[in-house]
Amino acid sequence: MNRTELFNYIKQTYQTHPEYLWKKFPNYAIFRHQSNNKWYAIVMGVEKSKLGLDGDEKIDILDIKIDPKQAEFLLELPGFLPGYHMNHRTWLTVLLDGTVPDEQIAKLLAASFQATKK
């Protein structure tokens, strides 16, 4: 799932739109609940080297809220990293480069949405 596909999926599934909060980072978008304003997803374009990956080109990533036990398991798999610029224990970074199947991204996004709904 790429950035455009993800944004369309979020709009259709959760009826929320991206918000761009930082002038310094115009491609960083957050998604939040309308009822409580809590963030459930952040999409960013980040240089690979800042993520500990080889290369300097930018890659789109998705940060989501996650159960720490599930994060431990997922961090062993390709396409997952500790939450970029977020709490590494409760947030997870998902590479939006095709490494992680769309269905898995959708399930993790749903879990993040539910975890931040309260």
N, C-alpha and C positions, 0 to 999 in steps of 0.2 A: 504494500500500500504506500503510495507516495503522498506528499503533502496535499495536493488537490483532492485526491480520492478520500483522504482522511477527513478533510474539511467538509466535503459533501456528505460523507457518512455521519459525521457528528451533527451536521445540520438536520439531516433526515431523522436520525435516531433520537437526538437529545434536544432538538430545536434551539440550539445555542449557536452563536456566531463568534468568530475569533475577535479578540480585543487586542489591540496593539498598544501597549502601555509605555514603551520606552523609545524615545527619539533616537537614542544611541544604537538601539538594536531594532530597526524597523521590521525585521522579518520574524521577530519573536512574538508569538501569538498565544494568549491564554484563553482557556475555556472555563467558564464558571457556571455554577448553579444560579438560576434566576432567583430562587427563593432565599438563599443564604449567602450568596456571593463567594462561596468557597470555590477555589480552583480545583478542577478534577483532571486537567490536562494542560500541558504547555508544549508547544511546537517551536523548535528553534533550528536555525541553520548555523552550525558550528564547525570550525576547522577540525579536521580529523585529529591533528596533533594535540589539540586541547582535550580530546577524549582518550588519549593514550594510544591512538591508532596511527598507522603509518600514513604519511601524506599531509599536505597542507590545504587540499581542496575542502570546500564546505560540504557537509552532509546534513540532511534533515534528520532530526531526532524528535522523539516524543517522550516527555516525562510524565509519568503517571504515579498516583498514590498506590501503594501495594502493601500487603501483609508481609512483615519482615521474614517470616518463615518461607513464604513463596518466593521472595526475592533471592534468598540463599540458593534455592534450587535453580531459578532462572539464570542467575549470574554464571552458572556453569555452562550455559548454552550459548551458541553464537547469536549475535544480534542484541545482546543485553549487556548493559553496563550500570554501575551505580548511578543514582540520580545526579544529573549534571546541574550544578549550582543549587541543589536541593539537599534535604536530609538524606544521606546515603542509606539509612536504615529503612526509611518508610517511602522513599521515592525510587523509581526505576527508570532508566533510560532505555528506550527501544529504538534501534536504528531503523529508519524508514528507507532502507535501500534494497528491500526485497528479501533480506535474510530471514525475517520473521514472517510467517504466513499471515495473510489478512485475517483469517478466522481467529488466530491467536491474539492479534492486536485488538480485534473487536471484543473478545472476552476480557482481556486485561483492561480495556477502556471501560467496559461495563462494571468491572470490579472497582475501578477507581471512582467511577461515578457514584456507585453505591456507598463506598467508604467515606466519601466527602459529603454525602447527602444529609447526614445528621446534623 
